[in-house]
């Protein structure tokens, strides 16, 4: 995914490890995302059914990502949904104009 203004690209891979669990692999040159990836070394699944403030992925992201509008945490959740067959593998686009 292209993260936007920062110019970084992140590769997010979710691999199913059980019926409702995935293991994440995130590769990105951004130091904040690298730190986030290290903290997300467990298995995830139920986060896709949680309110945003209860999501472990967003909680961990808030400790590392300093830019609130960073789309990486949302992309991580989308990857989990797709791997668990809870969403279609469709691209998400945001077009920002001023």
N, C-alpha and C positions, 0 to 999 in steps of 0.2 A: 504494500500500500504506500501511497505517497502521502506523507504527513502534512504537507502544506508549506507555509512560509519558511519553515526551517530548512527545507530542501532535502530532508532525510527520507529514505525509503525504509520501510520495515517489512520483513517477511515473517508472517505469523502462521505457524503450523499447529493444528490441533489434531492429535491422534487418539482415536477411541481406544480406551483401555478396559472398558467394561460397558454394560448396557447403558449407563447414564453418566459415564465419566470419560474425561479426556485429559491427556497430558499435553502441555503447551511447549512450543519451541519458538522463541522470538529472536530474530537476528536484526540488529539495527546499529548503525554507528553512533547514535545519540547516547551519551553517557546516562541520561535519566532513564531511557528505555532499557538500556543494558542492566541497570540496577533493578528496574521493575522485573525484567525477565528472570533475574536471579531469585527474586522473592516469590515468583510464581512457579516454583518448581514442583508443586504438588499436583493433585488431580482436581479437576473442576467439572461441574455439570449443573448443579442446582442453581448456580448464580443467574442463569438465564431466566429463572422464574422469580427472582428477588426484585424488590424495588431498588432503584439505583443506590440509595444510601445504605442498603443492606448487602449489596454485592461485595463479596470478598475481592473480586478483581478491581472494582472501583476504589475500595478502601486501600488496597495495596498501591494502586496507581496514585492515589492522593499523597502518599508518602514520598513518591519519587518524581512525579511529573509536575513541574512548576508552572506550566502553561495550561490553564483550565480548559481551553478549547482544543487541546491536543486530541486528535481523533483515534489515537492508538488504543486506548481502553475500550472504546466502542467497537473497534475492529476486532479486538481479542474476543469480545463477547459474541460478535457475529460469527467468527470462526468456530467457536464452541457450538453455537446453534446449528450451523451447517453440518459439522461433523457428527452431531447427534441426530441428524435428520429432523430438526425442529424448524428449519428454515431452508429456503431454496438458495443455492449458490448464485445469487444475483449481486451485481455490483451496486454499491451505494455511491451516489454522487451528491456533492454539494457545490453549487455554483454561487459564488459570492461576488456581488457587484456593489460599486459605490457610485 
